[in-house]
Amino acid sequence: MQRDALERLSKAELIELVLRLQRPEKTSRTSSKPPSTDRKERRERAKPGGAKPGHAGHSRPLSDDVSETIAHRPDVCPCCRMALAPDLPAEAAGVWERIELPAVTPQVVHHHRLAVRCPGCGTRAVAPVPVSGTPFGPRLHAMATYLKTYQALSYERLQAALADLFGLRLSQGGLMNLLRRAQGRFQAGRETAVAALRRAEVVASDETGVRIEGCSGYHWVFRCQDAVVHQAAPTRAASVVRAVMDGHRPAVWLSDRYAAQQGHGVAQQTCLAHLARDVAYALEASDDPVPFRLKLWLSSAFDLADAATHLAASTLAAKRRALERRLDAILAAPSGCELTRGLQAKLRRARDQLLTFVDWPGRVGATNNACERDLRPAVIQRKVTNGYRTMWAAQGEADVRTVVDTARLAPNTSVFGTILTTVTA
């Protein structure tokens, strides 16, 4: 702002401008900014590392899958130095474990096609090609897919990893073709997950920005009880939701307050964690009592969400009415703080979306944190590799994540095991 513009401001406007400039910076605790953008504490104020006083020690458990067992006997008595005969009775005193990785080398098989002259008609018969398509096997396809998708390796780093670890030298073009073939195997699993999503009564959704073909794109995630569906798209508009849901309108839609996420379900549940971060920022930036009252109200709402499955329907209804009365009083409270008034206006607009989870105990959460966790690998991939070269690569990785994350809804599921099973099928 120029000097002449400042001179035309009234005293009240200047005071408001100064107060706005004095507000604290937003952090991951008070906004949707990622933790990586937070300023680190100074060394003298940082918490010391290591175990805290009174922390119970833990040791690594011994492996169940043992390749070899070797018994070691003492040769000499440590007290009198007498030699100990090997036939003396012995008892177990302890187990010391050593773990090592074997050298991994690729298994290369040459298939020689032989030709035979038919003695009857003289035709030269040639053996058919035993393998078709690619010279690379399914485990190599699965390994490359795992490293590229879940370890966020770029093509250059994946090329170097395969060469250094396994002695495999592949061009980046060859890797691209390999990954494209592998990703095609996940299409059927994706269709199954999408079908489950389009039958679900409760759906949660979120999105994050990515780079696709050098332009701004978006990675969407849709989550229900039986499936997790990832979708790459060039836009953040509601058209993506309509295309994925294909006319299905679930009973409850859980999301943040972004406009494109509104109106897709019969009822809406707003993520209370997003509101809690806004409240935390208002608490830091002002002395108004309303944000503190909102913090206490959100804490009560979170407690009710945690205990919802253990309470009777009448108790849930009573607690909901109490929360609604408290919220009405908070929203009606006068305030001279601009941040507080903005926060009250946001809550008024979402008034009927804050306690929907009470009507669906155990099935609708108060937060959308599960979707944010599903999106975290995509955020890491964006930071490490700066996005995708092509749309098929972005959608191919979305298909892989769809199948793997859906399988991980069941306990004790391995990421690489799911990828290998899908590629081998």
N, C-alpha and C positions, 0 to 999 in steps of 0.2 A: 504494500500500500504506500502511495506517495505521500509526501509531507503535506501538500495542500489538501488531500483527502482526509488526513488525520485531523487537520485544523478545523475542518467542517463538522467533525463529530461532536456530539453533546458530551457532557460530563458522564452521564449514565452509560452512553455507548463506549466511551473510553474505558470506564471501569470494567464493563463486560468484556471488552477486548483484552484487557490486561489479565483478567481472571481466566479467560479462555487460554491465553498463552502460558499461564502458570499451571495448567492441568498436567498431571503426570502422563508419561508416555504409556500407550497401551501395550500390554504383554500377552503372553499365551494364557495367563490366568484371568485377564480382564477382557479378552476379546477372542476372536477366532484365529488370531495369528499363530503360526506354528512355534513350538518351543525353541527352534533353532534361531529365531530372530531375537530372542531375549538377550539382554546384556548380561554377561557373566559377572558374578560377584568378585569383588577384589579379594586377593589372596588372603589378606589378614582377616576378612570377614567370612570367608568360605568355611563350610563345615569340614572337619577333618575326615579323611577316608578311613577305610578299614572297619573292623567290627566294633560295635559300641560296647561299653562296659556292661557286663552281665549277659552278653549274648552267648547263647549255648552253641558250642562248637558242632560242626557237622563234618563228616568224612564221606568220601565218595564210596558208594556201595560196590562190592565186588561183582564182576560180570557173571552172568549165568551161562553164557556161551563161551566155553573154554576150549581152546584149540589143543593145548598140551599141558600136562601136569608133570612137574619135576620135583622130586623129594630131595632135600638137602640135609645131610646128617653132620653133626659136629665131629671133627677128627681128634681134637685135643680138649681135655678138661681145662676150663679157664682158671681153675683154682690151683690145682697141683701140677698141671701140664702133663698128666698121664695120657697116653694114647688110648683112644676109645675104639674098641673092636666094632666092626660093621655088623656083627650079629647080636649086639646088645638090643634089648627091647626099647622101642621109641614111642613117643606119643606126640600128637599134634600140638605145636606151640604157637602157630600163627601162619598167615598166608600173606605173601608179598606178590603183588601183581605187576606184570609188565605188559604194556600194550604197544603194538607196532603195526603200521600199515604195510602191507606187501607192495612191492613194486608192481604197478599196473601198466601192462603193455597191451596194445590192441591185438586181438586175434584176427589175423588175416588169412582167409581161406581162398585159394585159387581153384576154381572149378574149370577143369579142362574138358572141352567138348570133343568127343571122338567121332570119327566117321568110319562107317563100315560099308563095304561093297556087297550088295545083295547077290548071293550066288545064283538066285533064280532068274532075276530080270536084269541084273547088272546095275540097278539104281544105287546111287551113293546116298546112304542113310546117315544123317547127322543127328547127334543127340540134341534134344531141346535145351534151351537156356534154363538152367536150374533156378536162377534168381532173376527177377525182372525189376525194372525201374531203377532204384538207387542202389549203389554199392554199400550204403551204410545201414547197419542193423538197427532194430528197434531200441535197444538200450542206449546206443549213441544218440538217437533222436531224442529219447527221454532225458538223457543227461544234458544235452544242449538246451532243450526247452526249459529244464529246471534252472540251469545257470543263468539263462537269459531272462527268464520271467521272475524267478524268486530270489535270485542273487543280484539282479539289476546290472548284469554285465553288458557293456556295449559290444558291438560286433568286433571291434579291435581287441578288447580285453578278453572276450570269449575265444577269439582266435588264438591269443597268446596262452590262455589257460589250457586249452586242449593240446597245444604244442608242448608246453612245459610239463604238464602233469602226465599226459598220456602218449606223447610223441606223435600226435596226429597233426598233420599240416593241411589245413583246409583254407581255401580262399574265402573272402567275405561273401562273394557271390554264391559259393557252394554252401556256406552256412545259412545264407538267406533262403536258398531253396530247401535245405534240410528243415529249417524251422517252419517254413510254409507247409511242407508235407506233414510235419508232426501236428501243427495246429489244426489241419483239416480233420484229424481224428477226433477232435473234441466237439465237432458240430452236433453230433447226435446227442451227446450228453448235455450240451447247451439247450437243445430243443426240449429235452425232458425237463430241465430246470425251469425253462420259460413256461412250459405247460403247467407245472406245479404252481408257479407264481400267479398265473391267470386263474387259478382256482382258490387262491388264498383269501381268507377273511381279513387278515391284518397284514399290511405291507408297509415297510419302512424304506425310505429312499434318501440318497444324498448324492452330491457330485463334487468334483474338483477339477481344476484346470490342468491341461496337459498341452504339449506341443505336438501337432500332427502335420506332417508335410510342411514344416516351417511356419505354420499358422496356429493361432489359438484354437484349441479344441477342448473337449471335456470328457472325463471318465465318470460315468454314472454307475451307481450300484443300487440294486433293488433287493430287498431282503424279506423273506417270510419264514414261517416255521420250518418248511421243508426244502427251501432252495435259496441260493444267493446268486443273483444274475448281475453280471457286469456288462456294460455297454459303452463302446466308444462312439462319440458323436461330434460333429463339428459345431454344435450349438448347445446352448444352455436352456433353450426354450422348452415350454411344456409339450411341444410336439414330440419330443423324445419319449416322454412318459406315455403319451397316447399311443405311440407306435409300439412300445414294449408291452403295454397292458392290453392293446387290441380290443378296446371296448369294455374290458372287465373293470368293474367298480367295486373295490373291496369295502367292507364295513368300516374299517378304520385305516387312515393313512397317517403315518408318523414321519415327520420331517421338521426342518427348520422353518423360519418365517418367509423364505424366499418365495416370490409370487408364483414362479413356475411350478412350485411344489404344492400349491394350494388347489383345492377343489377336485381332487382325484378320488376321494373316498366319501362315503356317506357321512362319516364323522372324521374329524381331524384332531390329532394330538401334536401339539407343538413341543419341540425338544426343550425341556426346562434347563438343560445344561447351557444352552446358548443364552438364555435369559439370565442365568446365574452369573455368567461372565460379564454381561452388561451391568448387572447390579454390583458386582465386585469393583468395576471401574468407577461407577458412580460413588461408591463408598470411599475410594481413594481420592477422588477429585473434588468432593464437596463434604460439607459438615451437616447437610440436611438429614433429618432423622428418618425420612421415608425410605431411602435405600437400605438402612439397617433393618427396618420393619419388613421390607421385601426379602431380605436375606433370611430372616427368621421364618417367614412364610414359606419360602422355597425349601428350607431345611425340613419343615413339617411335611411338605408335600413329598419330598424324597423319602422321609421315614414312612409315610403312608404307602408309597409305592413298594418299599421293601417288605412291609408287613401285610400287603394286600391279600396274599394267598392264605394267610393264617387267620383272617378275620371273617366274622359272619357278615352276611349281606346287610343286615340292619346296622351293624357297627360301622361298616364302610360308608353307608349312606349318612349316618350321623356325623362322622368325621368329615365327609365331603361338605356337608352343610356348614359345619364350623369353619372350614377353610374358606368357603365362599363368603361367609359373613366377614371374616378377617380381611379378605382381599377387597371387598366392597369398601370397607373403612379406609384401607390404605389408598385405594384409587381416588377416593373422595377427599383425601387430606390436601389442604392447600400447601403450596410450595413456591418459594421464590427462586429456586435453582432451575436453570434451563435443562440440565441433564436429568433431573428428577421428573420434570414435567414431560420430557420426551419419553422417559421410561414408563411413566404412567399411561401416556397415550399408546405406546406399543402394547402394553398389557390390556388396555381396553379393547384394542382391535383384535387381540387374541383371546378375549375373555372366555369364549365358549370352547376353546381348544386346550385349556391348561390342565383340566382334571378328567379328560376322557378315559385315562388309564384306570380310573376307579371302576368304571363299568365293565372292564375286561381284566379282572385281576389275574396276574401271571401271564397274560397273553399280549398286553400292550405295555410297553415300558414308558417311564417318564422322560427318558432321554433317548437320543438317537446315536448313542456311543457305539453300538454294534456296527452300524454303517460306517462310522468314521474309522473304526479299526479295520474294516474291510478295504477302505480307500487308502490306508496308510502305505501299503506297498506301492501303489501307483504314484503316490507323492514322492517316495524315495526314488522310484524309477525316473521320474521327471527330473529330480535334482541331480542324479548321477549321470544319466545319458542324454539329458536335454530333449527327451521326447522321441517320437517315432518318425522314421523316414517316409512311411507310407501308411495309408488308412488300413490296408489289409493286415499290417503288422500290429497296429493298435487294436483292431477288432479281434485278431487272432489271439493276442495275449488276454483280451477280455474273455474269450471263449475258454482259454485254459484256466483262468481264475474262476470262472463260473463253475466248471466241473470240479476243480479242486476244493473251492470253498464250500460248495454244496456237499461234497463228500466229507468235509471236516465237521459238518454238523453232527456227524456220528462220532463217538469217542474213539480214541486210539487209532486215528487215521494218519498215515504218512503222506506228506506232500509228494515226495519222489515216487513212493509206491503207487499212488493214484495216477501220476503221470505215466509211469511205466506200464501200468495195467491198461490204461486208455490207448496208449500208442501201440501196444502189442496186440490189442483185441482185433 
